[in-house]
Every structure is written in structure tokens, then in C-alpha cells.
């Protein structure tokens, strides 16, 4: 026992009585506290006198470890094996059973294999010391830190200044009294006032004092100042700001209130100069007014040029008011209610199918289908199958039963277009159907009955074909119960304006080009053209011009100079030139020289009427329905100076005589 006490005293000397750190000597095998320095006694509330006598404490040391005993066992094992150990998980109780969270550093005592020297640090006090030290460091670094914060704010302010300077809209700030606090360069440029002129002064009195009409603008009615009272964002686009030189500037602005700690301290106003937009809007209104004026003038012109709408005969899409059309409509009205077969003869493009549809629509069969057969498009060996149908297996390719056109037209009307193209060997079977209303499908022995009205059409002379043996005479008489002649367009030339406007309206809808018109002079050109392609050619010409027009006016200047298409039926063309008596047709021949002469006369008349004005409203180009550049080119070619017509109005006949 004496040796143990001596070693403990020696350990106490090693620990150092005056060390600020709590130091203990512990025997983990006997579970006893052997020695403690003054700091350890204070930490664990150990009796200092008892400790000075070098006697171990009566109670085991583990009683001071509470719930951390397992950690203590593990810790001491590590210290004994490794000679050193460290832990911050232990909790030690003092004599009053008060817990202390501690950091523990253990070291084996030299010369002893089972005693440990422990150094204890109260973690709570250690953390307080560290926090105090950190505050000290922060205090010492405070001046540098504030300098850094100031630099950050300087960079932010510089960035804000760059943003304000780059903004294209004017921006200025106001305090709660309405005085300007800052102005960006755009606001200076728009208003003409400098920053020095505006900052610190009442913005409303400076450049927002008067309405656009010159009346006083009270500050109580200003939406910008309203932001100071209601705290709302105000957007206005119908007021003016006043430039330094007294010019009113139309502006669009937004006033946004500024709050600080819940208190309204001012507003920011963003505005833009809308003078360019106002000018564009006014130009648009002027253009719309001009368009409306032109529209009214065109309506009056159309009213003057067009005939009364009641005078236009339009019987089931048949357009025209000529005697030929009136006679055609009369024939349709007579034959439509009957069941008689009709033969429509006429050139290609005269509207034979339209006549057939009008007859069907006016008949008692109108609620049944009109079946059209283009005889010219059917292969020769398929005529019978196409007309009468076939049964499955009747021929190669007949994979199923198929009804023919006569069956489809049962109870309705069968329209045989280009009937002259039907092969001679099939004409007898067609004749039987017309006579008996009976037929058999190809490959079938069953006789079928039908109730069909037949309307046939042809552009060929069937009588000539009969004489040549290419068409059966009995079939001709069966079809020609009620003959109708589809008059060519050149024999009802007075219908050209009505037809042209009719096709123009349809073309405008078809190609989505509203507002296209035909000038009066161009209608005259259409009436002078012989129309070898008839109504179909007229419709094609109108559609083509609607597609290519750029100024919504149709031009047909080159129509009279074009040659008739090569595909015209020569026989029909010859018959259109001369009557059977050998006399000339109604349309006289016009030589190239005569045509040029008439064109010059018309141009001179237009210049005279326009007093030498070539282009623009009421100019000669508009009267002629051609482009000003086209007219200028012709005047140069003919050597005509339009300025001569500004001084005098030459007589047309004398000028024409001079041209001759």
C-alpha cells in the first residue's frame, strides 16, 4: 500500500498541481481513482484534503461514469493497448452527481502497466471559449469585412447604373412628395431635361402639368401621384409628357409604388415615347379611309358598268341575258318536266353538261341521281360492262358482280357525254335499252328492266357520222327526241361581261383573292375576242389572270394577239366563221395594222379625257385598265407626248387621221 501511495504522489507530481487542465490517475483494473490535481478536484467536486493524503476514493471510479460505462471500458482497453487514446463521448459525474460532457485524453504511466493518466476538458466550457475566440476574431476582422460589404454594394450600384443606362425606355424615381430622385439617360433624351434639372424638383410641375388638348392637368388627377395614396400600379397609354422645348410627347407609362418596411416611400415610373406608333396608327387610319373611298368609287363604277341584277338571267347556274340564252332557258323549261330523251349539240366548252344538269334539276326525277358517262374516256372493250355491268367471272378481272351505269341511274337520268364516241357494235344494245328499257349484264342471262331518261351530248356532227356509217340512224332518232343547240360564246358575245364577273367571283373565292376587278376597257377586250374555246376558255382565262394579278386588276391586253389553241375542232371553227349560206360570221376580221390603229385611238381618247394625266386616280392608264408602265412604253413607241393633251384636247378623228 505504501508503494502505491508513493507512486500516486509521484504521479501527482507528474500531473502538475497548477495545470489548468483537469488531470487524473486511474487504475482501470481496480476501478479506482488514485490521484487528481486541483483542476480535476474542482471539476469533479473531490475533497482536496482527502486527495492530498494520497488515499484512493472509497467508491469505484466507474460510479462516476453513469450510462457511459461501456464506452469507458472500450476507451481504457484502447489506451492500454495503444498506450494513448482520445474520446469526446464520455460523461463523468461529480460528487454531487452532476454530469459533465468531457473530452478525455489517456496515456499509460511509465513503469506501470495498469495505470492511466487522464486529461479531462469540460466540453461546455471549451465550446464557450471557442465561441468567444471566434467573436474576437470576427471583431478583429470587422473593419475588413465591412470594406468587403461596401465593395459588394458598390458593384451592385454600378450594375444598376449600367442597366438604367442601357434601358431604351425612360425611367425616373419619385419620393413620397412627388420630387424626382433619379433619372436614367433615356428619360433625359426623351424629355430634354438633364438629371441636374430634374432631381429634387416636382416632376408633375416640370413635364406633366398639361393635358394633350392644352387644358390644365391637376396633380390630384395624376395616376402617378395616385400610386402614393392607393399603393397600386397604374398603367396609362393616352397621356403626354412635355419636352423642355414645349413639344408634347405622347407616352405610355407604368407607375409602380415603392414600399420600405411596409411604408410607402415613393414610386418608379417607366415610360416610352410612342410618337412613331401614333404616326403609324394615323397612317393606317388614313389608308383605311382611302381604301373605303376607293371601295365606294369602285362600287359606283360597277353599278354604272354592270347591268341591273334583275336583268341577269341565271337559270340553275346558266348565266346570260342574250336572246340565245333566253331561248335555251325556254327550251329547258319546256322539256325538263317530261321524260323525253334530249340531244344537246354544240362545240366543246359551251356548257352542255350544265344544260343537262338544269334539265335533270327541273324534272320529276330530280330527287334521283344524275349519272354521267364520259363515252370518250371508256376503253373500247369495256363499254358494254360500263353501261350494263357484269357478273363475277364474266371475263378476266371480273372478280365480283358489278352493276352498270344504267342500273345506277334507275329512276333518274343518264347523261351520255360525247355520245358520238360509242362503238358501232354497242349502239344496237344501247338502242334496245332506249326502246324497251331492258338489258342484260355481261355474262348473265337475266334480263333486267330499268326506268332511265337519257340525255346525250356531242360536239360532233352525228348526221355526217351516219352518212359515213359510224353512227346508227335509228339510235340518232331515238336520242334526238328533243334537240337543243348549245350556242357558242361568240354568238352571244353580249353575255361575256356577265360570265366574266360570274367566273371572277368564283375564282376569287377559290384562290382567296378578294377585291379583284375587271376594268371596263378590259371587258371590251374580252368581247372582241372570238373565244374558240367558248365558256371553258373564258373561265380558264379569268382564273389564270386572278392567279397572276398583282394589283387586283385583271388585264387581257395580249388576248387578242394570241392564236387559237391547236386542239380546236377544225369543223366547228370553219362553221363558226361562215354560215351555211356562205356569208361571213358576225365577228369581222381585224388585221394587225387595224388593231394597232384602234389601240392608238383608244389611248389618245383616254389621254384627252384625263387631260394628259398618265398614272394615278383618273389617269389614262386607269381608264384603259392597264399598268402605267405599259402605257408609258406604248407612248414612247408611238412618239406621243402626253403633255400635249394638257394644253388642248385634240379631236379624235383628226388625230387618227394624222396617224394614218
C-alpha positions as CSV (number, residue, x, y, z in Angstrom):
1,X,0.0,0.0,0.0
2,X,2.9,2.3,0.8
3,X,4.4,1.7,-2.6
4,X,1.0,2.5,-4.3
5,X,0.7,5.8,-2.4
6,X,4.2,6.7,-3.3
7,X,3.6,6.1,-6.9
8,X,0.4,8.1,-6.8
9,X,2.3,11.1,-5.2
10,X,4.8,10.7,-7.9
11,X,2.0,10.8,-10.5
12,X,0.5,13.8,-8.9
13,X,3.9,15.5,-9.2
14,X,3.9,14.5,-12.9
15,X,0.5,15.9,-13.5
16,X,1.3,19.3,-12.1
17,X,-0.8,20.7,-9.4
18,X,-1.2,24.0,-11.0
19,X,-2.1,22.8,-14.5
20,X,-5.3,24.5,-15.8
21,X,-6.4,21.1,-17.2
22,X,-8.1,18.5,-15.1
23,X,-5.7,15.5,-14.7
24,X,-6.5,12.2,-13.1
25,X,-4.7,8.9,-12.4
26,X,-7.0,5.9,-12.7
27,X,-6.5,2.2,-12.3
28,X,-9.0,0.6,-14.7
29,X,-8.4,-2.9,-13.3
30,X,-9.2,-2.0,-9.7
31,X,-11.7,0.7,-10.9
32,X,-10.2,3.3,-8.5
33,X,-9.3,7.0,-8.8
34,X,-5.7,7.2,-7.5
35,X,-4.9,10.9,-7.8
36,X,-6.3,14.2,-9.1
37,X,-4.9,17.6,-9.5
38,X,-6.5,20.8,-8.2
39,X,-8.4,21.5,-11.5
40,X,-9.7,17.9,-11.5
41,X,-10.9,18.2,-7.9
42,X,-12.7,21.4,-8.8
43,X,-14.3,19.8,-11.8
44,X,-15.4,16.6,-10.0
45,X,-16.0,18.2,-6.5
46,X,-13.4,16.0,-4.9
47,X,-12.3,16.8,-1.3
48,X,-8.9,18.4,-1.7
49,X,-7.5,17.3,1.7
50,X,-8.5,13.7,1.1
51,X,-6.8,13.8,-2.2
52,X,-3.6,15.3,-0.6
53,X,-3.3,12.4,1.7
54,X,-2.8,10.1,-1.4
55,X,-5.6,7.8,-0.5
56,X,-7.9,6.3,-3.1
57,X,-11.6,7.3,-3.1
58,X,-13.8,4.8,-1.4
59,X,-16.3,4.4,-4.2
60,X,-15.3,2.8,-7.5
61,X,-14.4,5.2,-10.3
62,X,-17.0,3.6,-12.7
63,X,-19.7,5.1,-10.5
64,X,-18.8,8.4,-11.9
65,X,-19.4,7.2,-15.5
66,X,-23.2,6.8,-15.4
67,X,-24.5,5.4,-18.7
68,X,-21.1,5.9,-20.5
69,X,-19.6,2.9,-18.7
70,X,-19.5,0.7,-21.8
71,X,-17.7,3.5,-23.6
72,X,-15.2,3.8,-20.7
73,X,-14.4,0.1,-20.9
74,X,-13.8,0.3,-24.6
75,X,-11.8,3.5,-24.2
76,X,-9.5,2.1,-21.5
77,X,-8.9,-1.1,-23.5
78,X,-7.8,1.1,-26.4
79,X,-5.5,3.2,-24.1
80,X,-3.9,0.1,-22.6
81,X,-3.2,-1.5,-25.9
82,X,-2.3,1.6,-27.9
83,X,-0.7,3.4,-25.0
84,X,-2.8,6.5,-25.9
85,X,-6.4,7.2,-26.6
86,X,-8.9,10.1,-27.1
87,X,-12.7,10.3,-26.8
88,X,-15.3,13.1,-26.6
89,X,-18.3,10.7,-25.9
90,X,-17.8,10.2,-22.1
91,X,-20.0,11.8,-19.5
92,X,-18.5,12.0,-15.9
93,X,-20.5,12.7,-12.7
94,X,-19.1,14.9,-9.9
95,X,-19.6,14.2,-6.2
96,X,-23.0,15.8,-6.5
97,X,-24.0,13.5,-9.3
98,X,-23.9,16.4,-11.8
99,X,-22.9,15.2,-15.3
100,X,-20.1,16.8,-17.3
101,X,-19.6,16.2,-21.0
102,X,-15.8,15.9,-21.4
103,X,-13.1,15.3,-23.8
104,X,-10.7,12.7,-22.5
105,X,-7.0,12.1,-23.4
106,X,-5.5,8.9,-21.9
107,X,-1.8,7.9,-21.6
108,X,-0.2,4.9,-19.9
109,X,2.1,5.9,-17.0
110,X,5.7,4.8,-17.5
111,X,6.6,1.9,-15.2
112,X,3.1,0.9,-14.8
113,X,1.1,-1.5,-17.0
114,X,-2.3,-0.7,-15.5
115,X,-2.5,3.0,-14.6
116,X,-3.7,5.6,-16.9
117,X,-3.1,9.4,-16.8
118,X,-6.3,11.1,-17.9
119,X,-6.6,14.7,-19.1
120,X,-10.2,16.0,-18.9
121,X,-11.7,19.0,-20.7
122,X,-15.2,20.3,-19.9
123,X,-16.8,20.4,-23.3
124,X,-19.3,23.1,-22.4
125,X,-16.6,25.5,-21.2
126,X,-14.4,24.6,-24.2
127,X,-17.2,25.4,-26.6
128,X,-17.8,28.7,-24.8
129,X,-14.2,29.6,-25.1
130,X,-14.1,28.7,-28.8
131,X,-17.2,30.9,-29.4
132,X,-15.6,33.8,-27.5
133,X,-12.5,33.3,-29.5
134,X,-14.5,33.3,-32.8
135,X,-16.2,36.5,-31.8
136,X,-12.8,38.0,-31.1
137,X,-11.6,37.1,-34.5
138,X,-14.7,38.5,-36.1
139,X,-14.3,41.7,-34.2
140,X,-10.7,42.0,-35.2
141,X,-11.7,41.3,-38.9
142,X,-14.8,43.6,-38.7
143,X,-13.2,46.5,-40.5
144,X,-12.0,44.3,-43.4
145,X,-15.5,42.7,-43.6
146,X,-17.3,45.9,-43.8
147,X,-15.0,47.1,-46.5
148,X,-15.8,44.0,-48.5
149,X,-19.6,44.5,-48.0
150,X,-19.2,48.1,-49.1
151,X,-17.4,46.9,-52.3
152,X,-20.3,44.5,-53.0
153,X,-22.8,47.3,-52.7
154,X,-20.7,49.5,-54.9
155,X,-20.7,46.7,-57.6
156,X,-24.5,46.3,-57.3
157,X,-25.0,50.0,-57.6
158,X,-22.7,50.1,-60.7
159,X,-24.6,47.3,-62.3
160,X,-27.9,49.1,-61.6
161,X,-26.5,52.2,-63.2
162,X,-25.4,50.2,-66.3
163,X,-28.9,48.6,-66.5
164,X,-30.6,52.0,-66.2
165,X,-28.2,53.5,-68.8
166,X,-28.8,50.6,-71.3
167,X,-32.6,50.7,-71.0
168,X,-34.4,52.1,-74.0
169,X,-37.4,53.3,-72.0
170,X,-37.3,56.4,-69.8
171,X,-37.1,55.6,-66.1
172,X,-37.2,58.0,-63.2
173,X,-37.9,57.7,-59.4
174,X,-40.1,59.9,-57.2
175,X,-40.2,60.3,-53.4
176,X,-43.5,60.4,-51.5
177,X,-43.7,64.2,-52.2
178,X,-43.5,63.7,-55.9
179,X,-39.9,65.0,-56.3
180,X,-37.5,63.3,-58.6
181,X,-34.9,61.1,-57.0
182,X,-33.1,59.7,-60.1
183,X,-33.3,59.8,-63.9
184,X,-31.8,57.4,-66.5
185,X,-30.2,58.6,-69.7
186,X,-33.2,57.6,-71.9
187,X,-35.5,59.8,-69.8
188,X,-33.1,62.7,-70.3
189,X,-33.0,62.1,-74.1
190,X,-36.8,61.8,-74.4
191,X,-37.7,64.8,-72.2
192,X,-34.8,67.1,-73.0
193,X,-34.2,67.8,-69.2
194,X,-30.9,66.9,-67.6
195,X,-30.5,65.0,-64.3
196,X,-29.5,68.1,-62.5
197,X,-32.6,69.9,-63.9
198,X,-35.0,67.1,-62.6
199,X,-33.5,65.6,-59.4
200,X,-35.1,67.3,-56.4
201,X,-37.8,69.0,-58.4
202,X,-41.5,68.2,-58.7
203,X,-41.8,66.0,-61.9
204,X,-45.5,66.7,-62.4
205,X,-45.0,70.5,-62.5
206,X,-42.0,70.1,-64.7
207,X,-43.3,67.9,-67.6
208,X,-46.7,66.5,-66.7
209,X,-48.6,69.7,-66.0
210,X,-50.9,69.9,-69.0
211,X,-53.2,67.5,-71.0
212,X,-52.7,66.9,-74.7
213,X,-55.5,69.3,-75.5
214,X,-53.8,72.1,-73.6
215,X,-56.0,72.0,-70.6
216,X,-54.5,72.1,-67.1
217,X,-53.8,68.7,-65.6
218,X,-54.3,68.9,-61.8
219,X,-51.9,66.8,-59.7
220,X,-54.8,65.3,-57.8
221,X,-55.9,63.6,-61.0
222,X,-52.4,62.3,-61.9
223,X,-52.3,58.5,-61.9
224,X,-48.6,58.7,-61.0
225,X,-49.4,60.5,-57.8
226,X,-52.3,58.2,-57.2
227,X,-49.7,55.5,-56.5
228,X,-48.6,57.4,-53.4
229,X,-52.1,57.1,-51.9
230,X,-53.5,53.8,-53.1
231,X,-50.3,51.8,-53.4
232,X,-51.4,50.4,-56.8
233,X,-49.7,50.0,-60.1
234,X,-51.1,52.4,-62.7
235,X,-50.7,51.9,-66.5
236,X,-51.6,54.7,-68.9
237,X,-51.2,55.0,-72.7
238,X,-53.1,58.1,-73.6
239,X,-51.3,61.0,-72.0
240,X,-48.4,63.3,-72.9
241,X,-45.2,64.4,-71.2
242,X,-43.9,67.9,-72.2
243,X,-40.4,68.3,-73.7
244,X,-38.2,71.0,-72.4
245,X,-38.8,72.9,-75.7
246,X,-42.5,72.8,-75.2
247,X,-43.3,69.9,-77.5
248,X,-46.0,67.4,-76.4
249,X,-44.7,63.9,-76.4
250,X,-47.3,61.1,-76.5
251,X,-46.2,58.5,-73.9
252,X,-47.2,55.2,-72.5
253,X,-46.1,54.8,-68.8
254,X,-46.4,52.5,-65.8
255,X,-46.2,53.9,-62.3
256,X,-45.1,51.4,-59.6
257,X,-45.2,52.2,-55.9
258,X,-42.1,51.6,-53.6
259,X,-42.5,50.2,-50.1
260,X,-39.9,50.2,-47.3
261,X,-40.7,48.3,-44.1
262,X,-44.3,48.4,-45.1
263,X,-44.3,52.1,-45.6
264,X,-45.0,53.8,-49.0
265,X,-41.9,55.9,-49.7
266,X,-42.2,56.7,-53.5
267,X,-42.7,55.3,-56.9
268,X,-40.8,54.3,-60.1
269,X,-42.1,55.4,-63.4
270,X,-41.2,53.6,-66.7
271,X,-42.3,55.4,-69.9
272,X,-41.7,55.1,-73.6
273,X,-42.1,57.6,-76.4
274,X,-45.0,56.4,-78.7
275,X,-44.9,59.1,-81.3
276,X,-43.8,56.7,-84.0
277,X,-46.6,54.3,-83.1
278,X,-49.1,57.2,-83.1
279,X,-47.9,58.2,-86.6
280,X,-48.2,54.6,-87.8
281,X,-51.8,54.3,-86.4
282,X,-52.7,57.6,-88.1
283,X,-51.2,56.4,-91.4
284,X,-53.2,53.2,-91.0
285,X,-56.4,55.1,-90.4
286,X,-55.7,57.3,-93.4
287,X,-55.0,54.2,-95.5
288,X,-58.3,52.6,-94.4
289,X,-60.1,55.8,-95.2
290,X,-58.6,55.8,-98.7
291,X,-59.5,52.1,-99.1
292,X,-63.0,52.9,-98.1
293,X,-63.1,55.8,-100.6
294,X,-61.8,53.6,-103.4
295,X,-64.2,50.9,-102.4
296,X,-67.1,53.3,-102.7
297,X,-65.8,54.5,-106.0
298,X,-65.4,51.0,-107.4
299,X,-68.9,50.1,-106.2
300,X,-70.3,53.2,-108.1
301,X,-68.2,52.2,-111.1
302,X,-69.5,48.6,-111.0
303,X,-73.0,49.9,-110.6
304,X,-72.5,52.1,-113.7
305,X,-70.8,49.4,-115.8
306,X,-72.9,46.4,-114.7
307,X,-76.5,45.9,-115.7
308,X,-79.2,45.7,-113.2
309,X,-79.0,42.3,-111.3
310,X,-82.6,41.6,-112.3
311,X,-81.6,41.7,-115.9
312,X,-79.1,38.9,-115.5
313,X,-80.8,35.6,-116.3
314,X,-79.3,32.8,-114.2
315,X,-81.4,29.7,-114.6
316,X,-79.8,27.0,-112.5
317,X,-76.3,28.4,-112.9
318,X,-76.8,29.3,-116.6
319,X,-75.5,32.9,-116.8
320,X,-76.5,35.3,-119.6
321,X,-79.2,37.6,-120.8
322,X,-78.7,37.3,-124.6
323,X,-81.6,36.1,-126.9
324,X,-79.7,32.8,-127.4
325,X,-79.6,32.1,-123.6
326,X,-83.3,33.2,-123.3
327,X,-84.2,30.7,-126.0
328,X,-82.1,28.0,-124.3
329,X,-83.8,28.5,-120.9
330,X,-87.2,28.4,-122.6
331,X,-86.3,25.0,-124.2
332,X,-85.1,23.7,-120.8
333,X,-88.3,24.7,-119.1
334,X,-90.4,23.0,-121.8
335,X,-88.6,19.7,-121.9
336,X,-87.5,19.3,-118.2
337,X,-90.8,18.1,-116.8
338,X,-91.2,15.4,-119.5
339,X,-89.4,12.1,-119.8
340,X,-88.3,12.7,-123.4
341,X,-84.7,12.0,-124.4
342,X,-82.7,15.1,-125.2
343,X,-79.7,15.5,-127.6
344,X,-77.5,18.5,-126.8
345,X,-75.3,19.6,-129.7
346,X,-72.6,22.2,-129.6
347,X,-68.9,22.9,-129.5
348,X,-66.6,21.9,-126.7
349,X,-66.7,24.2,-123.7
350,X,-70.2,25.6,-124.3
351,X,-71.7,24.1,-121.2
352,X,-73.5,21.1,-122.4
353,X,-73.2,19.3,-119.1
354,X,-74.6,22.4,-117.4
355,X,-77.7,22.2,-119.6
356,X,-78.1,18.5,-118.8
357,X,-78.0,19.2,-115.1
358,X,-80.5,22.0,-115.5
359,X,-82.9,19.6,-117.3
360,X,-82.5,17.0,-114.6
361,X,-83.0,19.5,-111.8
362,X,-86.2,20.7,-113.4
363,X,-87.6,17.2,-113.9
364,X,-89.7,14.9,-111.7
365,X,-86.5,12.8,-111.4
366,X,-84.5,15.5,-109.6
367,X,-84.6,13.5,-106.3
368,X,-82.8,10.6,-108.0
369,X,-79.2,10.7,-109.2
370,X,-77.9,12.1,-112.4
371,X,-75.3,9.6,-113.6
372,X,-72.7,11.0,-116.0
373,X,-70.8,8.8,-118.5
374,X,-67.9,10.3,-120.5
375,X,-68.0,8.0,-123.5
376,X,-64.7,9.3,-124.8
377,X,-62.9,8.1,-121.7
378,X,-64.1,4.5,-121.7
379,X,-61.8,1.8,-123.4
380,X,-63.5,0.2,-126.4
381,X,-63.6,-3.3,-124.8
382,X,-65.2,-2.1,-121.6
383,X,-68.1,-0.1,-123.0
384,X,-70.7,-2.9,-122.5
385,X,-69.5,-3.7,-119.0
386,X,-69.5,0.1,-118.1
387,X,-73.1,0.6,-119.4
388,X,-74.7,-2.7,-118.3
389,X,-72.5,-4.2,-115.7
390,X,-71.1,-7.7,-115.4
391,X,-71.3,-10.8,-113.2
392,X,-68.4,-12.5,-111.4
393,X,-66.2,-14.4,-113.8
394,X,-67.7,-12.9,-117.0
395,X,-64.1,-12.0,-118.1
396,X,-60.6,-11.8,-116.8
397,X,-60.6,-9.3,-113.9
398,X,-64.3,-9.7,-113.1
399,X,-63.8,-10.8,-109.6
400,X,-67.3,-9.8,-108.4
401,X,-70.7,-8.7,-109.6
402,X,-70.8,-5.1,-110.7
403,X,-73.8,-3.0,-111.7
404,X,-73.6,-0.8,-114.8
405,X,-74.4,2.9,-115.2
406,X,-78.0,2.1,-116.4
407,X,-78.7,0.4,-113.1
408,X,-77.2,3.2,-111.1
409,X,-79.4,5.7,-112.9
410,X,-82.6,3.7,-112.4
411,X,-85.4,6.2,-111.7
412,X,-83.1,9.1,-112.5
413,X,-81.2,10.5,-115.5
414,X,-78.3,9.1,-117.5
415,X,-76.1,11.7,-119.2
416,X,-74.1,10.3,-122.1
417,X,-71.4,12.9,-122.8
418,X,-69.6,12.6,-126.2
419,X,-72.2,10.1,-127.3
420,X,-70.6,10.0,-130.8
421,X,-67.6,8.0,-129.4
422,X,-69.8,4.9,-128.6
423,X,-68.5,2.0,-130.8
424,X,-70.9,1.0,-133.6
425,X,-71.2,-2.6,-132.3
426,X,-72.5,-1.4,-129.0
427,X,-75.0,1.1,-130.4
428,X,-77.6,-1.6,-131.1
429,X,-77.6,-2.7,-127.5
430,X,-78.0,0.9,-126.4
431,X,-80.9,1.3,-128.8
432,X,-82.6,-1.7,-127.2
433,X,-82.4,-0.2,-123.7
434,X,-83.8,3.1,-125.0
435,X,-86.7,1.3,-126.8
436,X,-87.5,-1.5,-124.3
437,X,-85.8,-0.3,-121.0
438,X,-84.3,-3.8,-120.8
439,X,-80.7,-5.1,-120.8
440,X,-78.5,-8.0,-119.5
441,X,-75.3,-7.8,-117.6
442,X,-72.2,-9.1,-119.3
443,X,-72.1,-12.9,-118.7
444,X,-75.6,-13.0,-117.3
445,X,-78.8,-14.4,-118.9
446,X,-81.1,-12.5,-116.6
447,X,-83.0,-9.6,-118.3
448,X,-83.3,-6.5,-116.1
449,X,-85.7,-3.6,-116.5
450,X,-84.8,0.0,-115.8
451,X,-86.5,3.3,-115.8
452,X,-84.0,5.8,-117.2
453,X,-84.2,9.1,-119.0
454,X,-81.3,9.6,-121.4
455,X,-79.7,13.0,-122.1
456,X,-76.9,12.8,-124.7
457,X,-74.4,15.4,-125.7
458,X,-72.0,15.6,-128.6
459,X,-69.6,18.1,-130.3
460,X,-69.6,16.1,-133.5
461,X,-72.0,16.2,-136.5
462,X,-73.9,13.0,-136.0
463,X,-75.5,13.3,-139.4
464,X,-72.1,13.2,-141.1
465,X,-71.2,10.2,-139.0
466,X,-74.4,8.5,-140.1
467,X,-73.5,9.1,-143.8
468,X,-70.1,7.7,-143.1
469,X,-71.6,4.6,-141.4
470,X,-70.1,5.4,-138.0
471,X,-73.4,6.0,-136.2
472,X,-76.7,4.3,-136.4
473,X,-79.5,6.4,-137.7
474,X,-82.2,4.8,-135.6
475,X,-80.2,5.5,-132.5
476,X,-79.8,9.1,-133.6
477,X,-83.6,9.5,-133.9
478,X,-84.1,7.8,-130.6
479,X,-81.8,10.2,-128.9
480,X,-82.8,13.3,-130.8
481,X,-86.4,13.4,-129.5
482,X,-85.8,17.0,-128.3
483,X,-82.8,18.6,-129.8
484,X,-81.1,21.6,-128.0
485,X,-78.3,23.6,-129.6
486,X,-75.6,24.8,-127.1
487,X,-74.8,28.2,-128.7
488,X,-71.0,29.1,-128.9
489,X,-69.9,32.1,-126.9
490,X,-69.0,34.2,-130.0
491,X,-72.7,34.0,-131.0
492,X,-73.8,35.5,-127.6
493,X,-70.9,37.8,-127.1
494,X,-73.1,40.2,-125.1
495,X,-73.0,37.6,-122.2
496,X,-69.3,37.9,-121.9
497,X,-69.4,40.6,-119.2
498,X,-71.9,38.7,-117.1
499,X,-69.9,35.4,-117.5
500,X,-66.6,37.1,-116.7
501,X,-68.0,38.6,-113.5
502,X,-69.5,35.3,-112.6
503,X,-66.2,33.4,-113.1
504,X,-64.3,36.2,-111.4
505,X,-66.4,35.9,-108.3
506,X,-65.9,32.1,-108.2
507,X,-62.2,32.4,-108.8
508,X,-61.7,35.0,-106.0
509,X,-63.4,32.6,-103.6
510,X,-61.4,29.6,-105.0
511,X,-58.0,31.3,-104.7
512,X,-58.8,33.5,-101.7
513,X,-58.1,36.8,-103.6
514,X,-60.9,39.2,-102.7
515,X,-61.3,42.6,-104.3
516,X,-60.1,41.7,-107.8
517,X,-61.9,43.5,-110.6
518,X,-62.1,43.8,-114.3
519,X,-61.7,47.4,-115.7
520,X,-64.2,48.5,-118.3
521,X,-61.6,48.6,-121.1
522,X,-60.6,45.0,-120.4
523,X,-64.2,43.9,-120.7
524,X,-64.3,45.4,-124.2
525,X,-61.2,43.3,-125.0
526,X,-63.0,40.2,-123.8
527,X,-65.9,41.0,-126.0
528,X,-63.7,41.4,-129.1
529,X,-62.1,38.0,-128.7
530,X,-63.7,35.2,-130.7
531,X,-63.4,32.6,-127.9
532,X,-62.7,29.5,-129.9
533,X,-62.6,27.6,-126.6
534,X,-66.0,29.0,-125.6
535,X,-67.1,29.4,-121.9
536,X,-64.5,26.9,-120.7
537,X,-61.7,29.0,-122.2
538,X,-63.2,32.2,-120.7
539,X,-63.3,30.6,-117.3
540,X,-59.7,29.4,-117.6
541,X,-58.6,32.9,-118.8
542,X,-60.3,34.5,-115.8
543,X,-58.8,32.1,-113.3
544,X,-55.3,32.4,-114.8
545,X,-55.4,36.2,-114.6
546,X,-56.7,36.1,-111.0
547,X,-53.7,33.9,-110.1
548,X,-51.1,36.2,-111.7
549,X,-52.6,39.6,-110.9
550,X,-50.6,41.8,-108.5
551,X,-52.7,44.9,-108.3
552,X,-56.2,43.3,-108.1
553,X,-57.0,44.4,-111.7
554,X,-57.3,41.8,-114.5
555,X,-55.5,42.6,-117.8
556,X,-56.2,40.9,-121.1
557,X,-54.1,43.1,-123.4
558,X,-52.4,40.2,-125.0
559,X,-55.5,38.1,-125.5
560,X,-56.3,39.4,-129.0
561,X,-52.7,38.8,-130.1
562,X,-52.8,35.1,-129.1
563,X,-53.5,32.4,-131.6
564,X,-56.4,29.9,-131.1
565,X,-55.3,26.7,-129.4
566,X,-54.2,23.9,-131.7
567,X,-56.7,21.5,-130.2
568,X,-59.7,23.3,-131.6
569,X,-62.2,21.3,-133.7
570,X,-61.5,22.5,-137.3
571,X,-65.0,21.7,-138.4
572,X,-66.6,23.7,-135.7
573,X,-64.1,26.6,-136.3
574,X,-65.0,26.7,-140.0
575,X,-68.7,26.6,-139.3
576,X,-68.3,29.5,-136.8
577,X,-66.6,31.6,-139.5
578,X,-69.3,31.3,-142.2
579,X,-73.0,30.4,-142.3
580,X,-74.3,27.7,-144.5
581,X,-75.2,30.4,-147.0
582,X,-71.6,31.3,-147.4
583,X,-71.8,34.7,-145.7
584,X,-69.2,35.9,-143.2
585,X,-69.8,35.4,-139.5
586,X,-70.9,38.2,-137.2
587,X,-67.3,38.8,-135.8
588,X,-65.4,40.7,-138.5
589,X,-61.7,40.0,-139.2
590,X,-59.3,42.6,-137.8
591,X,-55.8,43.0,-139.3
592,X,-52.8,43.6,-137.2
593,X,-52.5,47.1,-138.5
594,X,-56.1,47.9,-137.8
595,X,-55.8,46.5,-134.3
596,X,-52.8,48.7,-133.6
597,X,-54.6,51.7,-135.1
598,X,-57.6,51.1,-132.8
599,X,-55.3,50.8,-129.8
600,X,-53.7,54.1,-130.6
601,X,-57.1,55.8,-131.0
602,X,-58.2,54.4,-127.7
603,X,-55.1,55.6,-126.0
604,X,-55.4,59.1,-127.4
605,X,-59.0,59.3,-126.3
606,X,-58.0,58.3,-122.8
607,X,-55.2,60.9,-122.7
608,X,-57.7,63.5,-123.8
609,X,-60.2,62.6,-121.2
610,X,-57.5,62.5,-118.5
611,X,-56.0,65.9,-119.7
612,X,-52.7,64.3,-120.2
613,X,-52.5,62.5,-116.9
614,X,-50.9,59.1,-117.3
615,X,-51.0,57.4,-113.9
616,X,-52.9,57.8,-110.7
617,X,-56.6,58.2,-110.0
618,X,-58.4,59.2,-113.1
619,X,-55.3,58.8,-115.3
620,X,-55.3,57.4,-118.8
621,X,-53.8,54.1,-117.5
622,X,-56.7,53.6,-115.1
623,X,-59.2,54.4,-117.8
624,X,-57.6,51.9,-120.2
625,X,-57.3,49.3,-117.4
626,X,-53.5,48.8,-117.9
627,X,-50.4,49.5,-115.9
628,X,-48.9,53.0,-116.1
629,X,-45.6,51.4,-117.1
630,X,-47.3,49.6,-120.0
631,X,-48.9,52.8,-121.2
632,X,-45.7,54.8,-120.9
633,X,-43.9,52.2,-123.0
634,X,-46.6,52.4,-125.7
635,X,-46.5,56.2,-125.8
636,X,-42.7,56.1,-126.3
637,X,-43.1,53.6,-129.0
638,X,-45.8,55.7,-130.9
639,X,-44.0,59.0,-130.2
640,X,-46.9,60.5,-128.3
641,X,-46.2,63.2,-125.7
642,X,-48.9,63.3,-123.0
643,X,-48.0,66.9,-122.2
644,X,-49.7,68.0,-125.4
645,X,-53.0,67.0,-124.0
646,X,-52.7,69.3,-121.0
647,X,-52.9,72.3,-123.2
648,X,-55.6,71.3,-125.6
649,X,-57.9,68.4,-126.3
650,X,-57.3,67.3,-129.9
651,X,-60.2,65.9,-131.9
652,X,-60.1,62.1,-132.1
653,X,-60.8,61.9,-135.7
654,X,-58.2,64.4,-136.7
655,X,-55.5,62.7,-134.6
656,X,-56.5,59.4,-136.0
657,X,-56.3,60.8,-139.5
658,X,-52.8,62.1,-138.7
659,X,-51.8,58.6,-137.6
660,X,-53.0,57.2,-140.9
